[in-house]
Amino acid sequence: MSVIQVVLRLPGGQCLPTAHCNASGDKTGKIQTVTRYHGLINQGATCYLNSVLQVLFMTEDFREAVTRFSDESPHSELIDHHLKGLFDSLQKDTANTFEITKKLGLNNVNEQHDAAEYFDRVLNLTSPGASESKLIKHHPDVLILLLKRFPSNYKHISRVKNNSTVKIPYSLQISESKSYELYAVVDHNTQGGHYTATIKVPNEDRWYNFDDTSVTLVNKKMFKEDNSERSPTANLLVYRKKKRCQGYVHQWKLPIHY
């Protein structure tokens, strides 16, 4: 699966000092959800990692590449094997990320990090087949847009958050023959600095919010006005290239949950 990440600088706007999230919900984990999808336990302040992992789990090509490499190279030092174990668990129940944080060398799980940084870090530790990066001219399978909300503030020797409201298009037309559709948004919420992921389920045409162990259906209709949404909290936008077969849009398969 080819992936490219693009950094977009935001115009000046209201800036607030960065905050850190606390674990939401029960530490042992079992918050009942109203969906057939499952959440990830927050170990302390690992909401940034949970959001990233949920997006990767719901990316079919990535999930299949990780499984294939793990089966073919069970003794590899790459992170694919750990991701496969996590993905297998997520298909059945709420899961923990202990093996992932250990592999990433995260000794202090109560310290929050940047979701975009760890998105990149996880991809760099996976096999080439799962995270092959290409120049944008090659039209990658997945296009990740990072909204640079945390510019350095040298006056205060700290990072401040840019809370500008951005307009998020549902579709991107890269060329006459290549277009992309949004399927995931990672938000950094102003209150408490907590990360969540909102992910579209293609076969249902529904969006779900993944907030650590809590997974809920987004009740409002998304992208109904001029095919866009406005958000002051969006941090990562994840687009997937449309695939066509014999004139029809390819139907993306979903993980099976029990």
N, C-alpha and C positions, 0 to 999 in steps of 0.2 A: 504494500500500500504506500503510495507516495504522499508525502505530507510537506506542506510549506507553511511557515509562520511569518506573518507580516506585522510589523509594529506601526501603529497609527498614533501620531501625536494629537492630543486634543487641544482645542483653543482654550485660552484662559477662562477660568470660571471660579466659582466658589471653591476654595481649598480649605480642607480641614486636616488637622494632624491625624496620622494613621492610628487606627485602634486595633485591638486584637480580640479575636473571638473566644468565647468559652464553649465548652462542650454543651450541645443541646440535648435535652432528653436524658434518659436513664443510661448511666455508664455501662450497665450490663446489657443494655441494649434493646430490649424488646418493646419498641413502640409499635403499636398496631397501626397498620396503614389500610387505606381503603382501596388499594390497587393490588394488582398481581405482580408488581415489581417490588424489589427489596432494597433496603438501605444498608449503609455502612456505619459501623460504630465509630464515634468520635473519641479518640484516645485522650484528648485533652484540648488541643487546639488544631486538630488535623482536618478541619473542614475544607481547607484549600486542596488537600490531597484527595479527600473523598469526592469532591466535585469533579476533579480531573479524572479519577478512576471510573466514575459513573459514565462520563462521556466516552471514554475509551471502550468500556464494556458494551455500550450501545452502538459502537461503530463496528459493523459486521465484518468488514474486510480485515480490520486490525485484530479482532477477536479470533477469527479463523486462522490468520497468519501466526499468531502467538500459539494457538493450539497445535498447528501443524509443526512448527519448529520444536516445540516441547516434546512432541511424540517422536520426532526424528533425532533430536539431540537432548536426551533426558539428563545428561550430566554437564550441560553447558553452565557456565558461570553467569550468563546473561539473566535478565529479570523475567524472561518469557515464562519460565517454569512457575515462578511465584505468581505471575499474573494469571496463568491458566488455573492455578489452584483457587485463586480468589474468584475468578469468573465462574468456575464450577460451583463454588459455594453460593454465589449471588443468585444463581438460577434456582436455588432451593429455599434460601432463607436469608435473614439479616446476617451480614458477614463482618469479620474483623480484618484489619489491615496490618496485623502485627508483623507478618513475614515481609510485607512490602516496606514498612518503615525500617525494619532491620536491614533489609537489603540496600535501602537508600542511605543508611548510616544516620538516621534520625534518632539521636539519643535523647533529645529533649522534645517530647511530643506536646509540651505545653507552650511551646514557642511557635507563633504563627509565621508562615512563610508566604511567598507570592505564588499564586496558582499557576501563572504563566511560566515561572521559573521551573516549577516541578513538572509541568506538562512536558517541557523541553527535556528535563532531566530523565524522566521515565522513558521518553522516546529514544534518547541517546543510549540507554541501557538495554534496549530491546534489539532483537535480531534485525538485520537489514531488510528482510522480507516484510517485517511488520511496520517498519518506520523509515522506509527509504525516502530520503529528501531529494527534491528535484527543484531546478530553477522554475520560476513561475511560467516561463514560456512553454514548459512541458505540460501545463495544465494538470496539477496534482489531483489525486483522488479526493483529498481533504485539504481545505484551505482554512487556516486558523488566523483570525485577525485579533491582535492584541491591542486594546485601547489603553494607551499609556496614561493611566490615571495616577501614577505615583512618581512624578518628576522629583528630582533631588532639590531640596531647598537649602542652599548654601548659607543663607542668612541665619536660619535657625538650626543649621547643621542637622537636618532631619529630612525625612520624606513626608510630603503632604499629599493628600488625596485631592485630585481634581474631580469635582462632582458635577461637571457639565452634563446636561441632558443631551444625549445623542440620538439621532434618527437611525434606526436599524432596518435596513431593507431585507425583505424575506428572500428575494432573488438577486443574484449578481450575474450580469452578462459580461463575461470576460472577452469573448469574441463572438463572431456571428454564429459559430457552431458549438461553442462551449458555454454552458451556464451552470450556476451553482444555486443550491437551496440551503437555507439555514436549517440546522437540525439541533443545535445546542447553544445555550448561552450560559456562561459562568458569571454570576453576579457577586460583587463585593458590596455588601450592604453597609450603609453609613452607620447605622446603630449597632455598635459592638464590633464592626469590622468582620462580620461573619460571611463565609463563602457558601453559596448554594449553586446548584445546576438545574436548569430547565431544559428538558430534552423532549423532542418530538418523536412520537411513535408513528411511523409512516402508515402502517396497515390500518391503524385506528384513526389517523389524522387527528391525534390528540397530543397535548403537551402535558408532561408530568414534572413536578418540582421535586428534586432530590435534595433533602436537607438532612444530611447524616442518616440516622435510622428512620427518619420520617419520609415517606413517599406519598405525595398527594396529587390528585388530578387538578390541573389548572382549570378552573370553572369558566373563566371569561374567554370569549372568542378572541383568538390571537390574529394579528395582522389583517384586521377587517377594513381599516381605513388606509387608503392609498398603498396597501400592501406593505406597510411598515409599522414599527413600534417605536416609541420613544422611551428612553431609559436613562436615569442618572446613576445607575449602579452597574450596568453591563461592563464586564472586564475582558472577557474572551468571547469571541463569536466564532462558531465552528460551522463551516459550510461544506456540503458534500456535492461533488460533481454529479450532475444528472447522467444516468446511464440509459441508453436507448437500445432496444433490440427489436428489429423488424418494425420500426416506427412507433413502438410503444415504450413508455417510460418504464425502466426496470423497477420491479417491486422489491424493495429491500427486505431481507429476511430479518426476523427478530429472534433474540434468545428465547428459549422455551422456559417458562417458569412453572413450577409445580405448586 
